[in-house]
Each structure stands twice: as structure tokens, then as C-alpha cells.
Amino acid sequence: MLGYSSFKEWCSEGRQATYVRTRKSPGAILDMLDMARPGGDMYRPASPELVLYLDLRGGSRVRGDSGGGHFEALSEKGDLYLDAPNFANMMNVATHHQIRSLSFPKAQWESVLDEAANSGSSLESLQLYRGPFRSPAIQSSIRNLWSLSDEEGAPSRLLARAAGCEILAELCRLSGAPFAPAKGGLAPWARRRSMELMRARLSEDISLDELAAEAQLSPFHFARMFKQSVGVPPRVYLTRLRMERACELLEMTDLPVTEIASEVGYSSNQVLARLFTKHRHMTPSDYRRAVRNPVRLGC
């Protein structure tokens, strides 16, 4: 069987497509899938990606080869599996199972892994292709990634890239590669410039790579240094800016909520309402009414 250009392509064809419950693909950075599959043999042809799976159900006997030799194990809920890039995978899962997967295109992520490991590792050399493993840090990253993607309506490029950096760094550490510790925060000019850029392009799906380029850093190092300097990751800071701007527009203008959502970078008024309620504990319309009453609420 011929290889596929991507894991996503394989999952979109024929019988595989019927197993996919959720698909999220932000800008070809990180393809995210939820799948529910029956038991039995499963052949996945080679594709140029690292594929990470999270077992959402557990209780199945799993055997096969993911690129590190044959293994057999009883999978538990929360177990992780890693498929090597350019490796045709043959697996057998005994019973019906539900998995969540992330696929990392090699061209997008090889340099990130190289930096995370201080040039001590590559996608092919990771020591995790031998069956199930556990990582609370990766489980938490995946859970947060899905939750935030649902809140935003679609995963932003900034969110996907930052989550991928966190996960690859942990895979690197678990593989025993020399992990590069963070060294200080951003230079004052780089901190100022990245904040200005986020504010200026509030309505756009700005990427971690674009922010990092302004600071003359790699995305991997920029994300960690920004958090050291500002106290929160770039994605969290961007959300704060968007909420602040939404508050200003609700208070000072009569723009419809749909237009305000577009102004601050969200795809619909429903997405803005969901996030606004989470962060401000009221809907945008309720906030507008409240701040225009004699008793004003700060934002």
C-alpha cells in the first residue's frame, strides 16, 4: 500500500473516515482527531509525521509495532502511544476503543525538537515507540488543547504551536535527551515589540512563529521566555488583550456583538460570548447594560 501525505489524509478516506468523531486542523501545524474504532487489525501506511495517541477508554489488549519493535500490553485509560514518522504501523486492538490523536508534520516540528533536546534528539530517535507510556504533563496539555479549541470554535495557530512545543519538550525529556533549560526572559525591546504586535493584530490569527520572528528567537524559546517575562503564555496574554478590547467596545460604542467579536479576533458572537462569560462572569450584552447604568463596573 502506498504511503499518504499525511495522517489526516489517511483518516479522511474510505472506512477510516467513518471512525472520526472530531477533526481540528489549525493551519497544517497540528492535526487533531478523535476516533472511535472497532476491535481488530489496523494497518496505518507510512506518512511523514509523528503521531501521538491518547487512549480515552482503556481495557483493550494491544499488540503491534509503532517503530520501536514488537510490543504487547493491556492498555489503560490515559495511556499514550507514539508512532514513528515514515513507518508503516501494524496494530491489533482486541476490543472497541476510543482514541485522541495529534499528528506532528516532520517539516514543521523537526527543528523544534532539535532545540528542545539541545541537538540531542530527532523525531526518529525518540525512545517511546515501544508501546504505552504515561505522562501527566502530556495528558494535561492534550486536555487543555481540546478544551481551549472548543472554547475558541477552532484551534488558533498560536494555541496549536504552543501546545505542540510543550508536548514535544516532554517527549524529549521522557526519551532521556538532554533537555535545554529556559535561560532568562525576553529582552525589554523584544517583550515590548511582541506585546505591541499582538495588540496591533488583535483581529487576526497571529502565529507563535510570527511573534518569535519579531523577537529574533525560535518559537520554542520565545514561548518559554515570554512566559518568564510576562508571567503567562502568549496565548493567555492575547486572550486578556481581546477581553480588554471587547470591554472597551461594549462600553464606548454601539457596535453589534457580532462586529465586536470580529474586531477582537473571534469567528462569531457565540465564541465571544462563551469566552467573555468565562473571563468576566457575564455575557457581553449583560456587561454593556451594566456599565451604562449609574453604578459602573470595572473591566
C-alpha positions in Angstrom: 0.0 0.0 0.0 1.3 3.4 -0.9 2.2 6.0 1.8 0.0 9.0 2.4 1.0 12.6 2.5 -0.5 13.0 6.0 -2.2 11.1 8.8 -5.2 13.4 8.3 -5.4 12.3 4.6 -5.4 8.6 5.6 -8.1 9.2 8.2 -10.3 11.1 5.6 -10.5 8.3 3.2 -12.7 5.2 2.9 -13.7 3.3 6.1 -11.3 5.3 8.2 -13.5 8.4 7.8 -16.4 6.7 9.5 -14.4 6.3 12.7 -13.6 10.0 13.0 -15.8 11.9 15.5 -13.9 15.2 15.7 -11.3 16.8 13.5 -9.4 20.0 14.1 -6.6 21.2 11.9 -5.1 24.6 12.6 -3.0 25.8 9.7 -1.3 22.5 9.0 0.6 22.9 12.2 -1.0 20.1 14.3 -3.8 17.8 13.1 -6.2 16.8 16.0 -8.6 13.9 15.7 -11.0 12.0 18.0 -11.7 8.4 16.7 -13.9 5.5 17.9 -12.8 2.3 16.3 -13.9 -1.4 16.5 -11.5 -4.0 17.6 -9.3 -5.9 15.2 -6.3 -5.4 13.0 -5.4 -1.9 11.9 -2.8 -1.0 9.3 -1.6 2.6 9.0 0.6 3.3 6.0 3.7 5.4 6.4 3.3 9.2 6.5 5.9 11.9 7.2 4.5 12.7 10.7 5.0 11.8 14.4 1.6 10.6 15.6 0.7 10.7 19.3 -2.3 8.8 20.7 -4.2 9.1 24.0 -6.4 6.1 25.0 -9.7 7.6 26.2 -11.3 4.3 27.3 -8.7 1.6 28.2 -9.3 -2.0 28.8 -8.0 -3.4 25.5 -5.2 -5.8 24.7 -2.9 -4.0 22.2 -0.1 -5.6 20.2 1.9 -4.4 17.3 4.9 -2.3 16.2 5.0 1.5 16.2 8.5 1.8 15.0 10.5 0.6 18.0 9.9 -3.2 17.8 7.0 -5.5 18.7 5.1 -4.9 21.9 2.0 -6.3 23.6 0.2 -4.7 26.5 -3.1 -4.2 28.3 -3.9 -0.6 27.6 -5.3 1.6 30.4 -7.3 4.8 30.2 -4.8 7.7 29.8 -2.1 5.6 28.2 -0.1 7.3 25.5 1.3 5.7 22.3 3.7 7.2 19.8 4.1 6.2 16.1 7.4 7.0 14.3 7.3 9.1 11.2 7.7 7.3 7.8 6.9 3.9 9.5 4.0 1.7 8.3 2.3 0.7 11.5 0.5 -2.7 12.0 -1.5 -2.9 15.3 -4.2 -5.1 16.7 -6.5 -3.8 19.4 -8.7 -6.5 20.8 -11.9 -4.5 21.6 -13.7 -1.3 20.6 -11.6 1.6 21.6 -11.6 5.4 21.6 -8.5 7.4 20.9 -7.5 11.0 20.6 -4.6 11.7 18.3 -2.2 14.5 17.4 0.0 14.4 14.3 3.1 16.5 14.1 4.3 17.1 10.4 8.0 16.4 10.4 8.8 19.5 8.3 7.0 21.7 10.9 8.4 20.2 14.1 11.9 18.7 13.5 13.7 22.0 14.3 11.6 22.4 17.5 12.6 19.0 18.8 16.2 19.8 17.9 16.1 22.9 20.1 14.2 21.2 22.9 16.9 18.5 23.1 19.9 20.7 22.5 20.6 18.9 19.2 20.5 15.6 21.1 17.5 14.0 19.5 15.4 13.7 16.3 11.9 12.5 15.6 13.2 9.1 14.6 15.4 8.7 17.7 12.8 9.2 20.4 12.7 6.2 22.7 8.9 6.0 23.0 7.9 3.8 20.1 7.7 0.6 22.2 4.1 0.6 23.5 2.2 2.5 26.1 3.7 5.1 28.4 2.3 7.7 30.9 2.8 11.4 31.2 0.6 13.6 33.4 2.1 16.7 31.7 1.2 15.5 28.2 -2.2 14.3 29.3 -2.8 17.8 30.7 -1.6 19.5 27.6 -3.9 17.5 25.4 -6.9 18.0 27.6 -6.3 21.8 27.7 -5.7 21.9 24.0 -9.0 20.3 23.2 -10.9 22.3 25.8 -9.5 25.6 24.6 -10.0 24.7 20.9 -13.7 24.0 21.7 -14.0 27.4 23.5 -12.5 29.2 20.6 -14.5 27.4 18.0 -11.4 26.3 16.2 -7.8 26.0 17.4 -5.7 29.1 16.7 -2.3 28.8 15.3 -0.8 30.3 18.4 -2.6 27.7 20.6 -1.6 24.8 18.4 2.1 25.7 18.1 2.5 26.5 21.8 0.8 23.2 22.9 3.0 21.3 20.4 6.1 22.8 21.8 5.1 21.8 25.3 4.3 18.2 24.3 7.5 17.7 22.2 9.6 19.1 25.0 8.1 16.5 27.4 8.5 13.7 24.8 12.2 14.7 24.6 12.6 14.6 28.4 10.9 11.2 28.6 13.3 9.9 25.9 16.3 10.8 28.0 17.6 13.5 25.7 19.5 16.4 27.3 16.8 19.0 27.9 17.6 22.6 27.4 16.5 24.7 30.5 15.0 28.1 30.0 17.5 30.9 30.4 16.0 34.2 31.4 13.2 36.1 29.9 12.8 38.4 26.8 14.9 41.4 26.3 12.9 44.6 27.1 12.7 45.6 23.5 11.5 42.1 22.5 8.9 42.0 25.2 7.6 45.4 24.2 7.6 44.6 20.5 5.7 41.3 20.9 3.1 42.9 23.0 2.7 45.7 20.5 2.3 43.2 17.7 -0.4 41.3 19.5 -2.3 44.4 20.2 -2.0 45.7 16.6 -3.1 42.4 15.1 -5.8 41.6 17.6 -8.4 40.6 14.9 -6.0 38.1 13.2 -5.0 34.5 13.8 -1.4 35.6 14.7 1.0 32.7 15.0 3.7 31.9 17.5 6.2 31.9 14.7 5.4 35.5 13.7 5.8 36.7 17.3 9.0 34.8 17.7 10.4 36.2 14.5 9.8 39.8 15.8 11.8 38.9 18.9 14.5 37.2 16.8 14.0 33.9 18.5 12.8 30.4 17.6 9.1 29.7 18.5 10.3 27.1 21.1 12.5 29.6 23.0 10.2 32.6 22.5 7.2 30.8 24.2 9.2 29.9 27.3 10.9 33.3 27.6 7.7 35.2 27.1 6.1 33.3 29.9 9.1 34.1 32.1 8.9 37.8 31.3 5.1 38.3 31.4 4.0 35.6 33.8 1.6 33.9 31.4 2.0 32.2 28.0 1.5 34.3 24.8 -1.9 32.7 24.2 -3.2 33.7 27.6 -1.9 37.3 27.2 -3.6 37.6 23.8 -6.9 36.5 25.3 -6.5 39.2 28.0 -6.0 41.8 25.4 -9.0 40.6 23.5 -11.2 40.7 26.6 -10.0 44.2 27.4 -10.7 45.5 23.9 -14.1 43.8 23.9 -14.9 45.6 27.1 -13.9 48.9 25.6 -16.0 48.4 22.5 -19.0 47.3 24.6 -18.8 50.4 26.8 -17.8 53.1 24.3 -19.6 52.0 21.1 -23.0 50.7 19.9 -21.4 48.1 17.6 -23.3 44.8 17.5 -21.7 42.0 19.4 -21.1 40.1 16.2 -18.9 43.0 14.9 -17.1 43.3 18.2 -16.3 39.6 18.0 -14.7 40.1 14.6 -12.8 43.1 15.8 -11.2 41.1 18.6 -10.4 38.0 16.6 -13.2 35.6 17.2 -15.2 33.9 14.5 -18.7 34.5 15.9 -20.6 36.3 18.6 -21.2 32.8 20.2 -17.5 32.3 20.6 -17.0 35.8 22.1 -20.0 35.2 24.5 -18.6 31.9 25.6 -15.1 33.3 26.4 -16.4 36.6 27.8 -18.7 34.8 30.2 -15.8 32.6 31.3 -13.5 35.5 32.0 -15.9 38.3 33.0 -18.7 36.1 34.5 -21.4 37.7 32.4 -22.4 37.9 28.8 -21.3 40.8 26.6 -24.8 42.1 26.4 -25.2 42.0 30.2 -21.8 43.8 30.6 -22.9 46.5 28.2 -26.1 47.1 30.1 -24.2 47.1 33.5 -21.5 49.6 32.5 -24.1 52.0 31.1 -26.0 52.1 34.4 -25.1 54.7 37.1 -23.3 52.0 39.1 -20.4 51.2 36.8 -18.4 48.0 36.8 -14.6 48.0 36.0 -13.3 45.8 33.3 
